Amino acid sequence: MAYTSIRVATEVRDRLSVIAEQRGTSLGQLLAELAAATPTPGELTERGRACQEFLEREYGHVVTDDDIAAADEWLHRHLGVPG
């Protein structure tokens, strides 16, 4: 495996180091776990498409653009997810 450096502010590095230490892992492993657990926009789009297909196939519900807009608004309002 090849390695590289990532430039971050000292405060960010220090905070990540504390988090890694508290979890009993390395900074590199902490970042690897974050990267693996954080879906890309493309992965989120695919999950959404799969959910829409499931709802239609299993329950006969066709998700509309209004449904998606309402869900996006709810996520933004209640969870702070960018819309």
Residue pairs with C-beta under 8 A, 6 or more apart in sequence:
3 28
6 31
8 16
13 27
16 27
16 30
16 31
17 27
19 30
20 26
20 27
20 29
20 30
23 30
25 33
39 47
48 68
51 63
52 63
55 61
55 62
55 63
56 62
56 63
72 81
72 83
73 83
75 81
75 83
76 82
76 83
